[in-house]
């Protein structure tokens, strides 16, 4: 047992002290920080002199009060002025007496930075407003166009309601928003969730965050540790260090020692990422966003956290043993990428099935793949977080996964014990099976 912990300690120390580990961890932590704060960073590029978010200003020409374009422009101006902290403001400019002079005035306002663009009004059309043309130096200003169109629809609705002779109370009632509270329940009563009470929209939102995060963490752990395990074993074989190790440490202790070592390394790396994530979420500007999303982590279901940990550990161990087995039969690091490609594709399939099924966690594909052991660590976790599967389905999935892990460990141990001393070209499966019969695990 001492040799096992010697391998673990030696491997963990070497990996953590390596420059590649430190640089990779630092780069990903920086990218993660930038990603979390990206919305706030974008707002900082739009800071105006007043210290608030800069508004997009749109100009128009004010003529006589009887002019339809002037009336429409004033209504738009009043509409956007009534919106607190709105992203758009409409400004009127006195007419110079001719259409050419008016447009020159508006162009000069764009050049001086007073406005971003301007509206020109034409004849009345079927919409009830004059025909409008928006001109600006920037192309495809979809947001400005969308805001103006939405404002005009709102103005038209208000005008129609006034003409209909409705009271202010009736208008307010018509414009009052309608909301429906959603609660997720278990109709059969056989689920693992809170039977009878169900999950509110806030709890579902928290569960989605947890599921999304755990799926990504599991995928990162599998990809990072799997490749490190395989490359570590292959490097020892190619440098003939394996021949020295095999005389003092049993092959199985080597395999499990490396798997456990890489598990600790990955946990340390993921802990850094989680700490960076939490630290960034704790910043004041991100706290405001969390409040707007109405996410309360006090409502987290402890059972979901327990299952998340279970599927993380089982999924990690299943793929780690497979990577170790493949790494043991490869003698050159140049051939490693091709050898581990099938395992990488399997883990990618499980990850993508879970990620792209977040909006449809009760689909047939999700239900079927939640029992396939190479996918279930990702997919069954999705079902547990976003639906309420019957207990027997969850336990069946876990049972199949544990049996698969046992078989994978047994096969991987035999392949590892055989493969670590097989040099030259990559052996065929027939050669591996023949060599495996000589060893008992």
C-alpha positions in Angstrom: 0.0 0.0 0.0 3.0 2.3 0.7 4.0 2.0 -3.0 0.5 3.1 -4.1 0.7 6.4 -2.0 4.3 6.9 -3.2 3.0 6.9 -6.8 0.1 9.2 -5.9 2.3 11.7 -4.1 5.1 11.7 -6.8 2.6 12.1 -9.7 0.6 14.8 -8.0 3.6 16.8 -7.1 5.1 16.6 -10.6 1.9 17.6 -12.3 1.2 20.6 -10.0 4.7 21.9 -10.2 4.8 21.6 -14.0 4.7 24.9 -15.8 2.1 23.6 -18.3 -0.3 23.0 -15.4 0.2 26.4 -13.9 -0.1 28.2 -17.2 -3.1 26.3 -18.4 -4.9 26.8 -15.1 -4.1 30.5 -15.1 -5.3 31.0 -18.7 -8.6 29.2 -18.2 -9.2 31.1 -15.0 -8.6 34.4 -16.8 -10.9 33.3 -19.7 -13.6 32.3 -17.2 -13.4 35.6 -15.4 -13.7 37.5 -18.7 -16.7 35.3 -19.7 -18.6 35.9 -16.5 -18.0 39.7 -16.6 -18.5 40.0 -20.3 -21.9 41.8 -20.0 -20.5 44.3 -17.6 -17.4 44.8 -19.8 -19.6 45.5 -22.7 -21.4 48.2 -20.7 -18.1 49.8 -19.8 -17.4 50.5 -23.5 -20.6 52.5 -23.6 -20.0 54.7 -20.6 -20.9 58.4 -21.3 -19.6 61.5 -19.7 -22.5 61.6 -17.2 -21.4 58.3 -15.8 -24.3 56.3 -17.0 -24.9 54.1 -20.0 -24.8 56.2 -23.2 -28.1 56.5 -25.1 -28.5 56.3 -28.8 -29.9 59.6 -30.0 -32.1 59.8 -33.1 -33.0 63.2 -34.6 -36.0 64.5 -36.7 -37.2 67.8 -38.0 -39.9 69.8 -36.2 -42.2 71.7 -38.5 -45.7 73.0 -37.8 -47.9 71.2 -35.2 -50.3 70.3 -38.0 -47.5 68.4 -39.8 -48.0 64.6 -39.4 -44.3 63.8 -39.3 -43.8 66.4 -36.5 -46.7 64.9 -34.5 -45.2 61.4 -34.9 -41.7 62.6 -33.9 -43.0 64.4 -30.8 -44.9 61.2 -29.8 -41.8 59.2 -30.2 -39.8 61.8 -28.2 -42.4 61.7 -25.3 -42.5 57.9 -25.4 -38.7 57.4 -25.0 -38.4 60.2 -22.5 -40.9 58.4 -20.2 -38.7 55.3 -20.2 -36.3 55.4 -17.2 -32.7 54.6 -18.3 -33.8 53.9 -21.8 -31.3 53.1 -24.5 -32.9 55.4 -27.1 -33.6 59.2 -27.1 -35.4 61.2 -29.8 -34.4 64.8 -30.4 -36.3 67.4 -32.5 -34.5 70.1 -34.6 -36.2 73.2 -35.9 -36.8 73.3 -39.6 -34.5 75.5 -41.8 -37.3 76.1 -44.3 -36.4 73.5 -47.0 -35.9 69.7 -47.1 -32.4 70.0 -48.3 -31.4 72.4 -45.5 -33.1 70.3 -42.9 -31.2 67.2 -44.0 -28.0 69.1 -44.0 -28.7 70.1 -40.4 -29.3 66.5 -39.4 -26.1 65.3 -41.2 -24.2 68.0 -39.3 -25.6 66.7 -36.0 -24.4 63.3 -36.9 -20.9 64.6 -37.7 -20.8 66.5 -34.4 -21.8 63.4 -32.4 -25.1 64.8 -31.2 -27.1 62.0 -32.8 -26.4 58.6 -34.3 -29.0 58.9 -37.1 -32.2 60.7 -38.1 -35.8 60.0 -39.2 -37.3 61.5 -42.4 -41.1 61.4 -42.7 -43.1 61.1 -45.9 -46.8 60.6 -46.8 -49.3 58.7 -44.7 -49.4 55.0 -45.3 -51.7 52.1 -44.2 -50.0 51.8 -40.7 -51.6 55.1 -39.6 -48.2 56.8 -39.5 -46.3 58.7 -42.2 -43.8 56.6 -44.2 -40.4 56.8 -42.3 -36.8 56.4 -43.4 -34.0 56.0 -40.9 -30.6 57.2 -42.0 -27.3 56.7 -40.2 -23.6 56.2 -40.9 -23.7 52.7 -39.3 -25.2 49.9 -41.3 -27.9 47.5 -40.1 -28.9 49.2 -36.8 -31.4 46.5 -36.0 -31.8 47.5 -32.3 -32.7 51.1 -33.1 -35.1 50.0 -35.8 -36.7 47.5 -33.5 -37.1 50.0 -30.6 -38.7 52.6 -32.9 -41.1 50.0 -34.4 -42.1 48.8 -30.9 -42.6 52.3 -29.8 -44.9 53.1 -32.8 -47.0 50.0 -32.1 -47.4 51.1 -28.5 -48.3 54.7 -29.5 -50.8 53.4 -32.1 -52.4 51.1 -29.5 -52.8 54.0 -27.0 -54.3 56.3 -29.7 -56.9 53.6 -30.7 -57.8 53.0 -27.1 -58.3 56.7 -26.5 -60.5 57.0 -29.6 -62.6 54.1 -28.3 -63.6 56.2 -25.3 -62.1 53.8 -22.7 -61.4 55.2 -19.2 -57.9 55.3 -17.8 -58.7 52.3 -15.5 -59.9 50.3 -18.5 -56.7 51.2 -20.5 -54.6 50.2 -17.4 -56.4 46.9 -17.1 -55.8 46.1 -20.8 -52.1 46.9 -20.5 -51.6 45.0 -17.2 -49.2 42.1 -17.7 -50.4 38.5 -17.1 -48.1 36.0 -15.5 -48.5 32.3 -14.8 -46.6 30.6 -12.0 -45.0 27.3 -13.1 -44.4 24.4 -10.7 -42.8 21.1 -11.7 -44.5 18.1 -10.1 -44.3 14.3 -10.1 -47.6 13.0 -11.4 -46.9 9.4 -10.5 -45.6 10.2 -7.0 -42.7 7.8 -7.5 -39.9 10.3 -8.1 -37.0 11.2 -6.0 -38.0 14.9 -5.7 -40.3 16.6 -3.2 -43.6 14.8 -3.8 -46.7 16.9 -3.5 -45.0 20.3 -3.3 -43.2 20.4 -6.6 -40.5 22.7 -7.8 -41.1 26.4 -8.4 -39.7 28.3 -11.4 -36.9 29.7 -9.1 -36.0 26.2 -8.0 -36.0 24.9 -11.6 -33.7 27.8 -12.5 -31.2 26.9 -9.7 -31.4 23.2 -10.7 -30.6 24.1 -14.3 -27.5 26.0 -13.2 -26.4 23.1 -11.1 -27.0 20.6 -13.8 -25.3 22.7 -16.4 -22.3 23.3 -14.2 -21.9 19.7 -13.2 -22.1 18.4 -16.8 -19.4 20.9 -17.8 -17.2 20.0 -14.8 -17.6 16.3 -15.5 -16.7 16.7 -19.2 -13.7 18.9 -18.3 -12.5 16.4 -15.7 -12.8 13.5 -18.1 -11.0 15.2 -20.9 -8.3 16.7 -18.8 -7.6 13.7 -16.6 -8.1 11.1 -19.4 -5.5 12.6 -21.6 -3.1 13.2 -18.7 -3.5 9.5 -17.6 -3.0 8.1 -21.1 0.0 10.4 -22.0 1.7 9.8 -18.6 1.6 6.0 -19.1 2.6 6.3 -22.8 5.5 8.6 -21.9 6.8 6.1 -19.3 6.6 3.3 -21.8 8.4 5.3 -24.6 11.2 6.3 -22.2 11.5 2.8 -20.8 10.9 4.0 -17.3 8.0 1.6 -17.1 10.5 -1.3 -17.1 12.0 0.0 -13.9 8.7 0.8 -12.3 7.2 -2.6 -13.1 9.9 -4.3 -11.0 9.1 -2.4 -7.8 5.3 -1.7 -8.1 2.6 -4.0 -9.3 0.9 -3.0 -12.5 -2.5 -2.7 -10.9 -1.1 -0.4 -8.2 0.4 1.7 -10.9 -2.8 2.0 -12.8 -5.0 2.9 -9.9 -2.3 5.1 -8.5 -2.2 7.1 -11.7 -6.0 7.3 -11.9 -6.3 8.5 -8.3 -3.4 11.0 -8.8 -5.0 12.5 -11.8 -8.3 12.7 -10.0 -6.6 14.8 -7.3 -4.9 17.0 -9.8 -8.2 17.6 -11.7 -10.1 18.3 -8.4 -7.4 20.9 -7.5 -7.7 22.5 -11.0 -11.5 22.4 -10.9 -11.5 23.8 -7.4 -9.6 26.8 -8.7 -12.1 27.3 -11.5 -15.1 27.0 -9.1 -13.4 29.5 -6.7 -12.8 31.9 -9.6 -16.4 31.5 -10.7 -17.8 32.1 -7.2 -15.5 35.1 -6.7 -16.6 36.7 -9.9 -20.3 36.1 -9.2 -19.8 37.8 -5.8 -18.8 41.0 -7.5 -21.4 43.8 -7.0 -22.3 44.2 -10.7 -22.9 40.4 -11.0 -24.9 40.3 -7.8 -27.4 42.7 -9.4 -27.8 40.3 -12.3 -28.3 37.4 -9.9 -31.1 39.3 -8.2 -32.7 40.0 -11.6 -32.6 36.3 -12.5 -34.2 35.6 -9.1 -31.8 32.8 -8.3 -31.7 31.7 -4.6 -29.1 29.1 -3.9 -30.7 28.5 -0.5 -33.4 26.4 -2.3 -30.9 23.9 -3.7 -32.1 20.3 -3.2 -29.5 18.4 -1.2 -30.5 15.2 -2.9 -29.6 16.7 -6.3 -26.2 17.7 -5.0 -25.7 14.1 -3.7 -26.6 12.6 -7.1 -24.4 15.1 -8.9 -21.4 14.0 -6.8 -22.3 10.3 -7.4 -22.5 10.7 -11.2 -19.4 12.9 -11.3 -17.3 10.2 -9.4 -18.7 7.2 -11.3 -18.4 9.0 -14.7 -14.9 10.1 -14.0 -13.8 6.6 -12.8 -15.4 4.8 -15.8 -13.6 7.0 -18.4 -10.3 7.1 -16.5 -10.0 3.3 -16.5 -10.6 3.3 -20.2 -8.0 6.0 -20.9 -5.5 4.1 -18.7 -6.1 0.9 -20.7 -5.6 2.6 -24.0 -2.5 4.5 -22.9 -0.9 1.2 -21.8 -1.0 -0.3 -25.3 0.5 2.7 -27.0 4.3 2.9 -27.2 4.7 6.3 -28.8 3.1 9.5 -27.8 2.6 10.3 -31.5 0.0 7.5 -31.7 -1.8 8.4 -28.6 -4.3 10.9 -30.1 -5.6 8.4 -32.6 -5.8 5.7 -30.0 -7.9 7.7 -27.5 -10.2 9.2 -30.2 -13.0 6.6 -29.7 -13.2 7.3 -26.0 -13.1 11.1 -26.6 -16.0 10.8 -29.1 -18.0 8.8 -26.6 -17.6 11.4 -23.9 -18.3 14.2 -26.4 -21.5 12.4 -27.4 -22.7 12.2 -23.8 -21.8 15.8 -23.2 -23.6 17.1 -26.3 -26.7 15.0 -25.7 -27.1 16.5 -22.2 -26.3 20.1 -23.2 -28.5 20.2 -26.2 -31.4 18.4 -24.4 -31.7 21.0 -21.5 -34.7 22.4 -23.2 -36.3 19.0 -23.7 -35.2 16.8 -20.7 -38.1 14.4 -21.2 -37.4 13.5 -24.8 -37.1 9.8 -26.0 -33.4 10.2 -26.7 -32.8 11.5 -23.2 -34.8 8.7 -21.6 -33.0 6.0 -23.6 -29.4 7.3 -23.2 -29.9 7.8 -19.5 -29.5 4.0 -19.2 -26.5 3.7 -21.4 -23.5 3.8 -18.9 -21.2 5.9 -21.1 -23.9 8.6 -21.4 -25.8 8.2 -18.1 -23.4 10.3 -15.9 -24.3 13.2 -18.1 -27.9 12.5 -19.1 -29.4 11.0 -16.0 -28.1 14.0 -14.1 -30.0 16.2 -16.5 -33.2 14.2 -15.9 -32.7 14.4 -12.1 -32.3 18.2 -12.2 -35.0 19.2 -14.7 -37.6 16.4 -14.3 -38.6 14.0 -11.6 -37.8 10.5 -12.9 -39.2 7.5 -10.9 -36.9 6.1 -8.3 -36.6 2.7 -10.1 -35.3 4.4 -13.2 -32.6 6.3 -11.4 -31.5 3.2 -9.4 -31.5 1.1 -12.6 -29.3 3.6 -14.3 -26.9 3.7 -11.3 -26.9 -0.1 -11.2 -26.0 -0.5 -14.9 -23.3 2.1 -14.5 -21.7 0.4 -11.5 -21.8 -3.0 -13.2 -20.2 -1.4 -16.3 -17.5 0.2 -14.1 -16.7 -3.2 -12.5 -16.4 -4.8 -16.0 -14.4 -1.9 -17.3 -12.0 -2.0 -14.3 -11.5 -5.8 -14.8 -10.8 -5.5 -18.5 -8.7 -2.4 -18.2 -6.6 -4.0 -15.4 -5.9 -7.0 -17.7 -5.1 -4.8 -20.7 -2.9 -2.5 -18.6 -1.0 -5.4 -17.0 -0.5 -6.8 -20.5 0.1 -3.7 -22.5 2.7 -1.9 -20.3 5.3 -4.4 -21.4 4.3 -4.6 -25.1 6.5 -2.4 -27.2 6.8 -1.7 -30.9 3.7 -1.3 -33.0 0.4 -1.0 -31.4 -0.8 -4.6 -30.7 -4.0 -5.9 -32.3 -7.0 -6.9 -30.2 -6.2 -10.5 -31.0 -2.7 -10.2 -29.6 -4.0 -8.4 -26.5 -6.6 -11.1 -25.9 -4.0 -13.8 -26.2 -1.6 -12.0 -23.8 -4.4 -11.3 -21.3 -5.2 -15.0 -20.9 -1.8 -15.5 -19.4 -2.7 -13.1 -16.5 -5.3 -13.4 -13.8 -6.8 -10.2 -12.2 
